[in-house]
Amino acid sequence: MQFAITHPMHSHPYNPELVTGTGIAQVAQAAEKAGFGGFGFTDHPAPTQRWLEAGGHDALDPFVAMGFAAAHTSTLRLIPNIVVLPYRNPFVVAKAGATLDLVSGGRFTLAVGVGYLKREFTALGVDFDERAELFEESLQVIRDAWTTDDITFEGKHFSAKGITAHPRPVSTPHPPIWVGGNTSAARARVARYAQGWCPFRAPAVLAQTARTAALETVEHLTAGIDDLRRRLEGAGRDPFDIDITFTNDAGGSPGAADFNADEFLSGAGELEKAGVTWIQVTVPGDSLAHTLEAIEEFGGSVIGRQ
């Protein structure tokens, strides 16, 4: 089992200590030292004030921030949580990802999602109702751009003829692609294009807001994993050669006074039996000192005891 964290900008307003170069470097270095396998950032280039005031959060540009983190670490994998593919032309995403993989020495995983904030799509000039189609074509184009020369592709809003994008990523055959979402459509995309699935814990109300399927329990997750494995087998792929990431709600929140490492490890064991390979861990973002303390404590009480 591996563990990953997202840079803890959980709120609006955020703690300004977290967005300095020093803050980003210290969090990334602490995560690496504690034994975390992955570190990343969210993707919200144009959220609305209304969403922020309703519980949303601010964000840095994930590629720029992950590049900075890569420069201050040596083993930590850079895993955004997550890149909304329809927001950008896929060749732009492919170039950013290839560059990050190259400069980090092959430490990049492209975790992606369809997106759900309608007004953010509008602000970026992207048709919200086309997002699934744009997502699908982006998955095709990005893989091709990373592995193939002289690409010709007729997209929904672009026409690519004879495109060759070098330098390529150093990861072979290309950086892993993880697809987010709880729906059967998301699992179908994993089976067709990707090397990982990123479902998230979503009670019915949250699922409706995020425009995905509800997923609350380990039993729900297990059913989804079984469905994914059937789809992988149908595509002629090894159903166990896939990463699956999820959150663990056992034991409480790392950094909290009542966090119980034993219960967390027990819950992690249940998730591992279900097929989860990565656990996404939430660390506090109220202050840089508290973030670093929680990361170090989690490394000793959980990661170091596996």
Buried (B, 14 or more C-beta within 10 A) or exposed (E): BBBBBBBBBBBBEBBEBBBEEEBBBBBBBBBBBBBBBBBBBBBBBEBBEEBBEEEBBBBBEBBEBBBBBBBBBEEBBBBBBBBBBBBBBBBEBBBBBBBBBBEBEEBBBBBBBBBBBEBBBEBBEBEBEBBEEBBBBBBBBBBBBBEEEEBEBEBEEEEBEEBEBEEBBBBEEBBBBBBBBBBEBBBBBBBBBBBBBBBBBBEEEBBEEBBBBBBBEBEBBBEBBEBBBEBBEEEEBEBEEBBBBBBBBBBBBBBEEEBBBEBBBEBBBBBEEBBBBBBBBBBBBBEBEBBBBBBBBBBEBBBEEE
